[in-house]
């Protein structure tokens, strides 16, 4: 398939593009099946728009609290699992334990405080549905974490299988629960699917993937030092740098966790905010539009994850990786955006006859916001590789503050479309700032041009040997000296 036009660039020999496109296929498969899920929930199973709005707001809160509980350790697994070596099992187990503990605390606290924090979700304020909500939060935190572990271990094909299993199980379960639990069947179907995916993936992780990595490290350590070069295509850095220290991992986790909270709030809380301000029907219209838009957002996010995995062990690969992703992904993302903008009414009609009249403008604005997000996601990946966790926090904080600030400005004037305008303006402003200050995330590569054959030498510059090339790239010494000192 690597010889095919266009798609061959992604499925060929470059692991950067191949891993990124497998992650993207996993997310797209999940999004397409998710769209099928919501189209079946409305017209097929006759869930009312209000029920969809309340249940999706509950799911959004599950995603928010689950994301808070995983402490941004999914990104840490992507960044550090490639070089964890024999400590992989210990790091993953401790990350799971920390996530489960915090998830129990925050989910139980939220269920108790629902009447005061979010009256629109009062159907969760019962022992049965409260217990389901707590279970969903705990399992969703691990669901995010295991994707980070699989990506860090370069098992992205398993991410695709996991997403397919989760989406299909959710689709089947919502049909079953429609028979006797219509008011809460959506949340119940998500919970059942999360539990099944959790058992499936972690059985593979702890019985196959992690032991295989440990055996590989043991074989490499038994070789003499002169025979420890990485195998062809192994660019994860497992054999190139020492294992990361615990202190370095904790510092990176603590700082990027704050940034992760900002992004979680911006991506999941608008649904709940719209539910409490505009009502359940508008919350449903926004939720469906956001589900569709994530098909575009995940392209940039997953390509960013691939940049981190492929450059974490050798930062000298970062510049080439960034340019490859921007060049190869930009055209694909722009094409998808144009198609979605033009076909927005037809896509929304799949979810109900009233959706095109209320959400077409919103969906178009959200789709356009995915284009500048490519710059934002790529810059965030570069900041992670260069261990500039403070800049990760700054970018996510800017996105969060702008989204909620512009919500207050645009929604009273434009209605539901104001939420789409808030996202579009936010992404344009953040991406524009990142392009202006691109030297903070994209290392410069000073270039020395050698004189043309026959040209007189410049004063004070020695003539280049005949065998040198006409263009030489020299990395900044200070950048790699700093990286070596940290490692």
N, C-alpha and C positions, 0 to 999 in steps of 0.2 A: 504493500500500500504506500510505501515511501516514494514510489515512482509516480504516483498520481499527481496531476496538477493541483495546486493550492493546498489540498488536504495533505499531500505528501510532505509539505514543509513541517507539518505538525506531527505526523506519524512516522517520520523518517528516523535517522540515527541520532538526532540531537535530543538527549534526555530532558533538557530544559523545556522544549516545546511539547515533547511526548507526554511527560508527566503532567504538564499544565493542561493539555487537551484532555487527558483521561479524567482529571479532576473536574474539568468543565463539563465533559460528557456526563459524569456522575451527577453534577448539580443540575444540568439541563434535563436529564432523565427524571430526576426528582421533581423539577419544576413542571415539566410537561404532565407527569402523572399527578402532581399536585393540582394543576389546572383542571385535569380530568376529574379529580376528586371533588373540587368545588363546583364544577359543572353538574356532576351527578347529585351532589348534596342539594342544590337548589331545584332545578327543573325536574331531575329524575326522582329524587326521594321526597320532594315537596317540603323541604325544610323552609320555614318562613325566613324572610330577609332579616327580621329582628333576631331570630334564633341564630342565624349565621353570624350576625354582628356580635352578639354576646359571646358566643362560643369562640369566635376567632379572637376576640379581645382576651378571653381567658387563655387561649393558646399563646397569644403574644406575651402575656404576663408569664406563662411558663417559660417561654424562650428568654425573656428578660432575666427572671430569677435564676434559671438554669445557667445562663451566661455569666451572671454575677457569681454564682457558686463555683464555676469551674476556674475562677481566679485568673483567667486569660492563660491558663496552662496549655491550652491547645496550641497557641502560637509558640509557647516555650518548647513544646514537644517538636514542632516543626523546626525550630531553630537549633535545639540541642540534641535531639535524638540521633541525628546523623553522626555525632561524635561522642555519644554516651558510652559506646562499647559494652563492656560487661556489666555496667551499672544501669543498663536500660530497664531491666525488670524492676529494680528498686525504685528508680525514678518514676516509672509509670504507676507502680502500686501506691507510692506515697501521694502522687497527684490525685489518684482516684479517691483515696481516703480523705484528703483535704476537701475535695469537691463534695463528697457525700455528706461530710459533717456540716459544712456551711449550707448546703442545700436544705438539709433538715431544719436548720435554725431559721433561715429566711422564709421558707415556704410555710412552716407552721405559724410563724409570726404574721405573715400576710393573711392567712386564712382567718386568724383571730381578729385582725384589724380591718377586715373587708368592709364592714358597715361604715367605717369612718374614712377609709382610704379610697374605696372605689365601689359606691353603692350599686353601680350597674352590674357588678359581678356577684350580687347577693345570692345567686343560686349555688355558689360554692361554699356558702356559710352553713354547711350541714356536715355531720360526721362522715357520711358516705362520700359525697363529692369533695369535701375537704381532704379526705384521705387519698382520693384519686388525684387531686391536684398536687399534693405533696409527693406522691409517687412519680407523677409526670415530671416535676421539677428535678428530682434526684436523677431520674434516668436520662433526662435531656442534658444535664451537665456532663454525664459520662459519655453520652452520644457525641457531644462536641469534642470531648477529649480524645476519644478513640479515633476520630478522623485525623486529629493532629498527629497521633502516634503512627497511624498507617502512612500518612504523608511523609513524616520524617524517616520512616523505614523504607520509603520508596515502594510501598505496596498499594499504589493508587488504584489498581484494578479492583482491590477489595473494597475501596470506598464506593466504587461504582456498584458492586454487588450489594453492599449494605444499603445504599440509597434506593436501589430497586426493590429490595425486600421490604424496607420501611414503607415505601409508597404503595406497593401492591397490598400489603397487609392492612394499611390504613384504609384503603379503598374498599376492601372486602368487609372490614370491621364496621365501617360506618353504615353499610347496608344492613348488617345484622342488628346493630343497635337502633336503627330506625324503626324496628318492629316493636320495641318495648321501652326505649329510653330516648325518645326524639328530642326532648329538651336539652339533654347533655350528651347525646350520642357522638357529636363531633369530638369533644374533649376525650371521651372514653376511647374512641377509635385511635386517636393519637397516642394515648397511654399504652394501649395494647401493642401497637406497632413499635413503640420505643423499647418496650421490654423485650420483644422478640429479637429486634436488631441488636440489642445489647448482648443477649446470650450468644447469638450467632457470631458476632465479631470478636468478642473477648475469648471465646473458645479457641478461635483461630490465633489470636494474638499471643496468648499465654502458652498454647500448646504447639505452635508452629513458628510464627514469625519471630518472636523474641528469642526462643532457643536457637533458631537458625542464625540470627545475628551474633549471638554469643559464641556459637561454634566457629563462625567465620573469624571472629576476633582471636579466638584461641589458636586457630591455624596460623593466622598472620603473626602472632607473637612468638610462635615456635620457630619462625624463619630467622635467619641471620639478618642483621640490620640492612645489609646491602641488597637483600631480596624482598624488602617490604614495600616496594613501589605499588601504588594502587593499580588494580586491574583496569584494562581499557573500559572506559565508560563509567567507572566508579568515581564520581566527582562529589560524593557526599562529604568527603573530608574525614572519613572514619580512620584512615591510615595516614592522613597528612598532618594532623595536629593532635596534641594530647587531649585527653578527656577534659571537659569543662569542669572548673572547680565548683563546689557547692555554693560558695559565697557569690561567685559570678552569676550563677543561675538564679539565686534568690534575689539579687539586685535587679537583674533583668526582669524577673517575674513581677516584682513589686511595682516597678515603674510602669511597665507596659499594661499592668492590670488596670491602672487608673485610666489609661487611654481606652482600654477595652470597655470600661463602664460607660464612657462617653458615647462610644459607637453603639453599644447595646441600647442605650436610652434613645438615641436618634432613630434606630431602626425598628424598635418594638413598641415604644410608648406612644407614638402618635395615634395608633389604633385605639388605645384606651382613652387618650385625651379627646379624640373625636367622639367616642362613645358617650363620654360624660358631658360634652358641650353641644354637639350637633345631633346626637341620637344614634340608635342602633342601626338604622338603615344606612345613614352616611358612613358609619363605621364599616359596614359590609362592603359598600362601594369602594372605599379606600383600601380595605384589606385585599380584595380581589385584584385591584389595580397594582398593589404592591407585590403580590405574589407573582403576577405576570412580569413586572419590571425586574424582579430578582433574577430572571433568566438572563438578562443582560449584565447585571451587576456581578454575577458569579464568574463571568468570563475574566474580568479584571482581577477579582479576588484570587481565583485559583492560579492564574498566571503569576501573580505576586507570590503566592506560596511556593510555586516552582522556582522562582528566582531565589528565594531564601534557601530552599533545600539544596539547590545546585551551586550556590555561592558561599554558603556558610563556612565550609571547610577551607575555601581558598578565595579570599576577598578579591584577588586579582581578576576573577571571572566576572565581577559585578557589572562593570561597564558594558562589556559585550552582551551579558545576559539582559540588561535593561534595554539596550538598543534592539536586540532580537525580539523581545516581547513587544515593544512599542511598534516596531515595523510590521511584525507578523500578525499582531492582534488588532491593531487599529482599524485596518480595512474590514476585518471580520465583524468587529463590534459596530462600526458605522453602518455596514450593510444590514445587520440585524435591527438596528435602531430605525432605519428608514422603513423597513418592512413593517415593523410594529406600529410606527406612527401612521402609516397609510392604512393598515388593516385594523386599527384600534376598534372601530365600531363592530366589525365582524367578529373579532376575538371576544369582545365583551358580550356579544349576543349569546355565546355559548353558556353563559352563567345565568341568563335570565333576560326576558324581553325589556325589563326596565333599566338594565345596566347601561346600555349605550347612551341613553338620554341623560344619565346623571354622571357618568364617569369617563366619557370619551376624552374630554379636554384634560382631565386629571391624568389619565393613562399616557397621553401624548407628552405631557410635560415631564412626567416621571421617566419615560423612555429616553427623552433627550438628555436628562441629567446623567444617564449612564455613560455618555461619551466622555465628558471631562473626568468622570470617576476613574477612567483608565490611568490618567496621570496621577491622581491621588493614590490609587492602590499600588502603582509601581513605585512611587516615592516612599510609601510606607514600607514596602518590602526592602528597598535599599537602605532605609534607616535601620531596619532590624538587622540586616547583614552587617552594617557598620557599627552596630550596637549603640546607636543614638536613640535610646529609649525616651529621652526627654522630648525629642522632636516628634516621636510617635504620639505621645500624650498631647502635644501642642496641636497637631493636625486633627486628631479626633475631637479635642475640645472645641476647636474652631467649627468643625462640622456640627457638633451638638448644639452649641450656642446659637449658630446661625439658623439652624433648622427650627428651633423652638422660638427664637426671636422673630424670624420672618413669618412663622405661623401666626403670631399675634398681629403682625402687620397686614398680611395678605388675606387670611381666611375671613375676617369680618367684611372685607371689600369684595372678594372674588368667590366666596363660598368654598366648596370642597376643592375646586381647582386651585385655590390659594395654597393648599398643601403641596401640590405638584410644583407650583411656582417657587415655593420656599426651597424645595429640594434642588430645583434647577439653578436658581441663583446661588445657593450654597456651594454646589459643586463647581460652578464657573469661577466663583471668587477664590475658593481654596486651590483649585487647579492652576488658576492664573498666578496666584502667589507662589506656588511651588515652582512654576516655570521661571518666574523672575529670579527666585533664589535657588535655582537648581544646583548650584555648586555645593549646597549644604547636604544634598543626598546623592548626587552623581559626581564621583571623583573626577577631577580634571586629568587629562592625559596630554602633557606637554609633547609637542611634536617638533622634531628637528628635521627640516628639509635639507637634503644634501644638494650640493651644487650640480647643475646640469653638466653633462659631459662637454668639455671644451670651454666652459665658462671660467673667467678668471677668479681665483680664490679671493674671498673677502678678507680685508685686513684683520689680522689677529686670529683668524680661523684656520686651523690646519686643514689641508686638503684631505678629503675622505679617501680611504682605500678603494680600489676598483671593485672589490667583491661586495661592498656594502650595498644595501637596497636604497631606493630613492626616497623612501619615507620610513622613518624610524619612530616608534612609540616607546616612550620611557615613562614608567609610572613614577609618581612622586615618591621619593624615598621616605619622606616623613610619614606618609600614610601607612606603608607596610611595616615600617619600624615600630609604629604604635601598635599595629595588630600583633606583631611578633611579641612585643613586650607584654601585651594582655594575655596572650596564650601561654 
